[in-house]
Amino acid sequence: MTPDELKVVRRAYAKQITAAVRVVDERVETAFAEVPREDFLGPGPWPIFRMRKAYVPTPAADPVYLYTDAIVGIVP
């Protein structure tokens, strides 16, 4: 995924997250869109928590997998 494509994904994620919790302040949406989640994690693949079962690694180290409303394990 190119940096420009990831920017689009990050913006879509920001819109979904802020809409889900009814945040209407565009500054919050902008912050979610501009701050890369992957900067706060170690190298991928990353552990994603799946439906009360367990942490499952992302298929690859592509940060696109981090832009869902899912729990990412830092120390699962």
N, C-alpha and C positions, 0 to 999 in steps of 0.2 A: 504494500500500500504506500502510495506516495505521501509526502507531507501535506500536500494540498487536499488529497482525498481524506486523509485523517482529520484535517481541519473541518471538513464537511460532516464527517461522522461525529466529531466532538460537538459541533454546533447542534446537530440533531439530538444527541444525547442530552445536552443542556436544555433544549426545549422540552423534551419528554420528562425529565426529572423535575423541572420547575413547574410544568403543567400538572404533574401528578400530585404535587403538594400545594398547588394553587399559589405559587409565588408569582407576583406580577411585577416585581422590581426588575427591570431590565439589567441592572448592574449585577444582580445575582446570576442571572442567565449568562451574562457576558463572562463572569468569573468562571463558571462551570465550563464554558466553551473555550476559554483561553488557557486554563491550567491543566496540563497533561497529567492524567491519573498515573501513567506509567512512571513519572518522575518520582513517585512516592513508594515505588515497589522495587524489588530486586529484578534481575533479568528474568524474562519469561522462558518457558511457559509458566503461567501463574495458576495457583489453585483457586478454583471457583466453587463455592458451596452450592450444592444441588439438592433441593427439596428434602431437607432433614435426613439426608442419607450420608453424604460424605463430601469431601473436597475432591474435585476432579480437575486435572490439569487442562489448561486450554490446549487446543490441538497444535498450536505453534506459538512462537514468541511475538506474534503480530499484535500490537497494541489495540487493534480493532476489537479484540475479544474483551477488552476492559470496559467498553462503552455500552454496557447494559445495566439494568437495575439489579445487580447481583452482588453478593458479598465476595470480595477477593481476600483470600487469606494472606496475612502478612506472616504470621507464625501459626499455621493451622494445627 
